Amino acid sequence: MAVPPFQGPTSVILHGPCAPLLGWVAWAFASGAPGGYRWTEVSSPGQTLDPLGPVARGKVPKAQWGFRDPQDLRPDNARANAAITAGLRSDGEQTELEQLADFLRLPEHTRRLISSLPVGGPPFVLVVSHGQRLLPQYNIEATRATIQTLVARGLVLFNVFSAKAGDARFLFQNVWRLDADELRSWRTASLDVEQAGPSGPILAKGPVRLTDLPIVASALTEATSSA
């Protein structure tokens, strides 16, 4: 099954129990994106990289990844509320105020990243690894606003959720579940596409064997042959 790169801005959540397997699948899609990618490891002090994952194995260039404490990624509600208040005083349009507030609510480093990206061209992929560690920071509304803002700004938000995801996963346009428990068992595993968005890269719901996804199979062959 040939899988094209992302056709436009979109959002993906990939969830399941095996963090390194999820990481390699995410890396396969992100590294093949013509618009480039950035990898963020959500990690509290004392937490380390998974030794079997693509970052620890040196597949993500040092300039393209970094650790972020969950506290640093919480929504900046104070900044957003101040913008709304100022806008109301100046009789700003409600839709424009909401869009501005949602952008300002993004974490500072995310705003800087978006501002540094070129306008137009293929979508840039923002991978958030161990996204489950952000659950205390994001309620339903904050999650929805973040997804919508990043997609509206031309990005692909790729959330790697190393746990069982709840119903909020359907806020993402593409919802993929991968139930395999071990990296080495990938050849018998399938990616269950629970929801498929129009920008792909997988356009149909249902199970897809990892061995039938060439870019994924190639990455996982490398991951397990040198482990």
Buried (B, 14 or more C-beta within 10 A) or exposed (E): EEBEBBBEBBBBBBBBBBBBBBBBBBBBBBBBBEBBBBBBBBBEEEEEBBEBBBBBBEBBEEEBBBBBEBEBBBBBEEBBEEBBEEBEEEEBEEEEBBBBBBBBBBBEBBBEBBEEBEEEEBBBBBBBBBBBBBBEBBEEEBBBBBBBBBBEBBBBBBBBBBBEBEEBBEBBBBBBBBBBEEBBEBEEBBBBBBBBBEBBBBBEEEEBBBBBBEBBBEBBEBBBEEE
